[in-house]
Structure formats: structure tokens, C-alpha cells
Amino acid sequence: MDEKEKSPVGFLLLIPALMVLLLLYMYPLIRAIALSFTDEMGNFTLANYNKSFDLYARDILYTLGITLVTVGVTFVISILIASYLRFKQWKFLDYMYRLPLFIPFLIVGHAMRIFLAQHGTMNSLLTRIFRIEELPGYSGLWVGLVATFVWVMVPFSTLIILGAFKALDDSYIEAAQNLGSSKWRIIKDILIPLARPSIMVAMVLTFVRTISSITIPLMVGPNNPNMITVDMMFRVNYFSDWRVANALGVISYLIVMVLAIYYLRFMVTERGGLKR
């Protein structure tokens, strides 16, 4: 058989996966976008988006802010953990940072709501240790929401970044050490730059998983402002307003799309630099 001839078997094997993608993702997405641009009579309108920005502009900015802060804090903690485990073996830390991987979001939200409450577990321990009369609670505040998100997101990003760090050739690190570089300098000038693609993947996944979460904001976050996902749920459950809910969903898609475009451009630039 000529090498240029391509067998259709590979494409046939992809058909089931493509059908699932079309039925469970593309069709609902296209329908949601179409519904967000129509009124009750089925006519084209931008009223749903106008209503979304009139009612939830603050929530949209709040969602973006919470997500960006979560990504930033997660990046710092993940880099620290991955860097430490790249140079030293500590089985306790290696096991403990992965613990949230096996805990569902519902249980995380309930546990953190109790842990961060004004008279919750954390404040009870701190008041006894430091003999303080009373401490403020962080459950129901944006600080508690970010802390919960970070606790959930760090294991995923750390696994990706640590894998990238360990995949780097030891000769780079050994050469830097022979030249007198400190570990911090090695992390900043060697590990992070060489692992940028994997770090970008970790941060993109953190961003998407944070902005799309509904359980944790409902259980730990404040009542006002809310995340976009919570607003979507309220529009459907309390007002049966699928059009505005879909408009909010499209807005969140656009936010993620901006990040996706930046990520794709970054990857294209990175690969172009490697080929040179």
C-alpha cells in the first residue's frame, strides 16, 4: 500500500467522540447563544444583554476579580510547592497537597463554610491558642471564597507544574549550581521560563474551573455580590428567565474566550521560538 494513502479507520474511530461532542456540547451551546438573542416571540433582540449588564454588571466584575485573584494566589502557592518538591522529597507534603483532589466541591463548600465561620473551627482554635476573645469570620466574604477556591485549585495546578519541573533535564540545574546560582535564582530564571507552557495550561484550567463553579460560591461566598453562575441559577430557578441566564452564560464564554485566544497566541509564539 502506498504510504500516501490514508486509511479512513482513524476517522471512523473519532466519529463516536465527535457525535457526543456535538450532541452534549455544541448543540446546547448554539441553542443557548440563539436563545440569548431572542425575546418571548422569537424575535432578535439585545434586551437580554442590556438587562444582564443593568442588573449584574457588578457581579460580572466581581466574578472576574475573584477568578483573577484565585489564579494569582494559586500560581504562587503551586510554584512554591512544585519548586520545593523538585529539589527535595517530602512525602507528607507530596500527599497532603493532593488531598483536595479526592473531595467533591459540595463537601468542600460545606466544610469550608463551617471552618471559616465566625465561631467555626479555625477561629475556635485561634482563640484558644492566642487567648483572643473573638475573631471575625470569613465565611460569606470574598476572602473566604478565594481561600476555598485556592485550596481546591492548588492540587491540579501543582501536579501540572511539578510534572513540568521534574521533566526538565538536571543538567540545567547542575550547571546553574556550579556557577553559584541560588535555588531561588534557579526557580526564577530556569524552571519557570522553561516550564511556561505547562504553567499556562495550569493557570488556564484554574481560571476556567473557578469562573464556572457554582457550588462553592453558593455555600461560601457572600450573598451580594454573586458570581455569574449563581446569578444564572437565580434567573432560572426564581424567574424562569432562561434568556437572561443564557446571556450571562454567553458573557462568561466571552471572558473565557479572551483567555483562550491569548493562550493559543502564546502557544503559537512559543512553538515558533522553539523552531527557530
N, C-alpha and C positions, 0 to 999 in steps of 0.2 A: 504493500500500500504506500502511495506517495506520502511523504511527510507533510506536504502542504494540505492534504485532505484532512478535514476536521470532522471528527465523529460527533453526531448530534446527541450522543448519550449524555454528555455532560450537561447540555442544556435541558434535556428531558428530566434529569435528576433535580434541576433547580425549579422546575415548574411547581411542585407542591409548596415549596417555601414561598415562591412568588405569589401563588394564589392566596396563601394565608396572609401575606403582607398586604395584598390588595383588598381582601375582604375585611380584615380586622384593623387595618391602619389607614390605608389610602382612601377607601370609600367613606369611612366615618369622618376623616379629616376634610375631604372635599365637601361632604354634606354639611359639616359644621360651618365651614367657611361660607358656603352658599346661604345657609340659614341666617348667618350673622348680617348678611347684606339684604335681607328681605323683611317686609312687615307682615302683619297678620293676613293681608290679602295676597301675599306673594309678590308684591312689587319691590323693585330695587329701592333701597334707602340706606342712608348713613346714620339714621336716627339711633340705631343700636350702639354705634360707636360714640356718637355725641353723648348719649345717656351714660355710657361706660365712663367716659372722661369726666363728665359732670359729677357723677356720684363717687367714682373710685380713682380719681387722679392721684389723690394722696396715697391710697393703698398700692397703686402701681409703683410709685416712687419708693414706698416703704418696702415692697417686695424686692425691688431691685437693690435697695440698700442692704437689706438683711442678707440677700444672696451674695452680694459682693463682699460684705464683711465676713460671712461664713467661709467663702473661698479664700480670702486673705489669711484668716486665722488658721484654717485647715492647712494651707500651704506651709506656713511657718512651722506648725507642730509636726506635720508629716516630714518636712525636711530634717528637722531636729532628730526625730525618731529614726528615720532611714539612715541618716548620717552616723548616728551612734552605733546602730546595728551593722553598718558597713565596716566599721573598724573594730568593734568588739562584739562578743557573743554574750548575751544576757537572756537566758531562756524565759525568765519571768516576764520581762518586758516584751519579748517576742510573742508570748502567749497572750498577755493581758491586752495589748493594743488591738488584737484581733477579736476580742470578746464581743463588741457590738455587732460584728458580722452575723452572729447567730441569734440576735434578738430582734423580733419584729418591731416595726415602728409603733404599733399600738401599745405594746408593753413598754417601749422606751418612753413614749409620751406620758403614760400613766406614772411610771417610776420617777421620771424627772419632775413631774408636777408635784409629787409628794416630796422628793428630795430637795427641791428648791423653794418650797413653800416657806412662809414666814416662820411657822412653827414646825417645819419639816426636819428631815434627818440631818441635813448639813448644818442648819442653824442650831439645832439641839446639841450637836457635837461641839460646835464652836463656842457656844455659850457656856458649856460645861468646862471646856479646856481653858478658855481665856477668862472665865468668870464675868462674862458680859451679860447684862440684864436682858437686852432684846436686840435683835438684828432684823433688818428689812428682808423680805422675801423677794426672790427673783422669778418665781413662777407667775406668769401673767405679765411679764415685762419683756422687752426686746432682748435684754441681756440674757435672760433665761432661755429664750428661744434660740439665740445664737449659740449659747453653750450646748444646748441639746443637739442642734444641727451639727456642730463641730464634733461632738462625741460620737455621733453616728457616721459622719463622713470621713473622719481621720483614718479608720482602718482601710477603707477602699483606696484612698489616695496613697497611703503609706505602702501598701502592698505593691502598687504600680511603681512608685518611685524607688522603693528598696530593690525591687527586681531590676530596675534600670541601673541603679548604682552597682549592684553586685555583678551585672553583666559587663561592666567596664573592665578593661584589661588592667591588671595590677601594676603593669609596667609604668603607666602614667603616674600612679600614686607613689610608687617607689622612686621614680625619677624626681618628683617634686620633693619628697622627703630627703633625698640625697642632697638636694640643693638648699635644704634648710627651711622649707615651707612648713608652716604650722598646719594643723588639721583644719582649722577654720579657713585658712587660705586655700587649702586643697578643695574643701567643700565649695567655696565661693568661686574659685577660678577653674576647677577641673570637673568636679562631679555635677554641679548644677548646669553648666554650659553644655556638657556632653550628653546630659540626660534631658535636655529641654523638650524633645518631642514627647517623651513619656510623662514629663511633668505637665505639659499642656493637656495631654489626654486626661490625666488625673483631675486637673482643675476644671476641664470642660464637663466631665462626669459629675463632679461635685456641684457645679453650677446648675446643671440640668436636674439633678436629683433634688436639690434644695428648692428650686423655683417650682417644681412640680409636686412637692409634698403637701398633703392636706391634713394628715393625722396629727403630726407634731404641732403645727400652728394652731389647730383646734384645741389641743389639750394643754399646751404650754404657753402659747403666745397670748398677747393682750387682746381684749375684745375690740379695741379701736386704737390704731388702725389694724387692718387684717391683711393677710396675704391674698393674692389674686385667687388662688384655689379655693379659699374659704368664701370669698365673695361669689364665686361661681356656684358653689354649693347652696348658698343662701338664696341666690336668684332662682335656682331650680326648685328647692325644697319649700320655700316660703312664698314665692311669687309665680312659680311655674313659668318663669321667663327664660326660655331656652335661648332666645335670640340674643339678649344681652349677655347671658352666660357664655354663649359661643363667641361673641365679640371679645369678651375678656380672654377667652382661650386663644383666639387669634392674636391678640396683643401679646400674650405670653409667648406664643410661637414666634412672633416677630422679634421679640427680645432675644430668644434663643437663637434665631436665625442670624442675627448680627454676630453673635459669638461664633456660630458655626462658620460663617464666611471668613471671619478673622482667623479661625483655626485652620481652615483649608488654605488660605493665603499663606499662613505661616508654614504649613507643611510643604507647600509648593516651593516657597523660598528656601526652606531647609534642604529639600532634596536637590534643588538647583545648586545650592552651595556645596553639597557633598559631591555632586557630579563634577564640579569644577576642580 
